[in-house]
């Protein structure tokens, strides 16, 4: 009996040595990116139809009953997941949400939306500008921009790129994971294209231009 009393204590001691792995929440990041992007460029893309999640079909449970006649302590102990009881098993599955509701992020979003509507949208429509593969805006065909507007458009493109980089960094920091910045940028780079209006241009992974 005494030797079994020591098992829970040992399991609890193991928790002090466990490193909690927090994985990048890709699905939550995509939802956050969609919300942010569509407030900047407008809700241009149709909403995706949600797919039904299959049920598990009521899989039979495998827990042991302590009231079962004739069950020895050794058999009971072998059926108990001591690591789960100690909280170790669930530690590896932690995955936080992605928040974009900070004042700094919303201020950047507002600037980007105003700039897009007033200075960039018309040039996306003409094909002069497109979404770059790194999650920014790029000049695709300068000849489509009137000469008198080129300086202003180039400045707006640079400002939009600077704000894009700032918001990717700010989202990572605001969610206490600055190391996620590159992954957040990748998610946003895809979302700009997904939310783009038909006829707009974007760069593929190799840097080539394609029209949506």
C-alpha positions, -999 to +999 in steps of 0.1 A: +000+000+000+028+024+009+045+021-025+014+033-043+011+063-020+044+075-034+033+075-070+011+107-069+039+125-051+063+115-078+039+126-105+035+160-089+072+164-087+075+157-124+054+187-132+081+210-120+104+197-148+078+199-176+083+227-202+050+240-215+050+242-253+027+269-267+022+263-304+015+290-329-023+292-332-025+293-370-064+291-372-068+319-347-042+340-365-060+335-398-093+347-382-076+377-367-059+385-400-092+383-419-108+407-395-080+432-397-075+430-435-111+433-444-114+464-423-085+479-442-095+471-478-132+464-474-151+432-472-143+422-508-141+384-505-171+362-499-173+345-466-162+309-466-188+283-459-180+267-425-175+230-427-193+207-404-171+191-378-175+153-376-186+140-343-165+114-325-194+090-327-195+084-290-163+065-285-164+042-255-146+054-225-118+035-209-119+046-173-117+020-145-143+016-118-129+016-083-160-003-071-154-033-094-152-064-072-119-082-071-099-053-086-064-053-071-045-021-062-018-031-087-044-034-115-060-001-105-027+018-105-018+004-139-050+018-154-047+054-140-029+080-161-009+096-133+007+121-157-028+134-167-038+137-131-007+157-124-015+180-153+014+170-176-006+156-204-025+188-211+005+211-208+016+204-244-017+214-260-020+250-248-028+273-277-037+310-270-060+332-290-046+360-312-058+395-300-058+425-323-078+448-300-051+469-285-051+507-290-018+506-309-030+479-333-063+496-339-045+530-345-024+514-372-054+497-387-072+530-389-043+547-407-039+519-432-076+519-440-077+556-446-046+555-467-059+526-487-092+543-495-078+578-503-045+569-520-041+533-529-074+517-539-077+534-573-042+522-582-051+486-573-081+489-596-059+501-624-033+474-619-005+497-610-002+483-574-004+448-560+001+429-528+037+418-524+045+383-512+060+396-479+027+411-467+032+446-480+021+467-510+043+471-541+043+490-573+036+465-601+034+489-631+045+525-626+034+534-661-003+531-650+002+559-624-001+594-637+032+612-636+018+639-613+007+613-588+038+591-587+056+608-558+025+607-536+017+571-545+053+559-539+051+576-505+018+560-496+032+526-506+062+531-484+040+543-455+017+513-459+046+489-459+060+505-428+026+502-410+023+466-422+056+457-406+047+476-375+014+458-370+029+423-375+054+431-348+028+447-326+004+418-328+032+394-318+043+415-289+007+422-277+002+384-275+034+379-255+051+360-283+075+384-302+090+353-319+057+348-338+063+379-359+074+361-390+046+336-388+020+364-384+035+382-414+031+350-435-006+346-424-013+382-433+005+379-466-019+351-476-049+370-462-043+402-482-046+380-514-076+360-501-095+392-493-084+410-525-110+421-551-112+402-583-089+418-609-063+430-584-027+418-586-005+399-562+029+383-561+033+345-558+059+329-536+085+332-564+079+370-569+059+367-601+028+388-606-006+372-609-041+387-613-068+374-591 
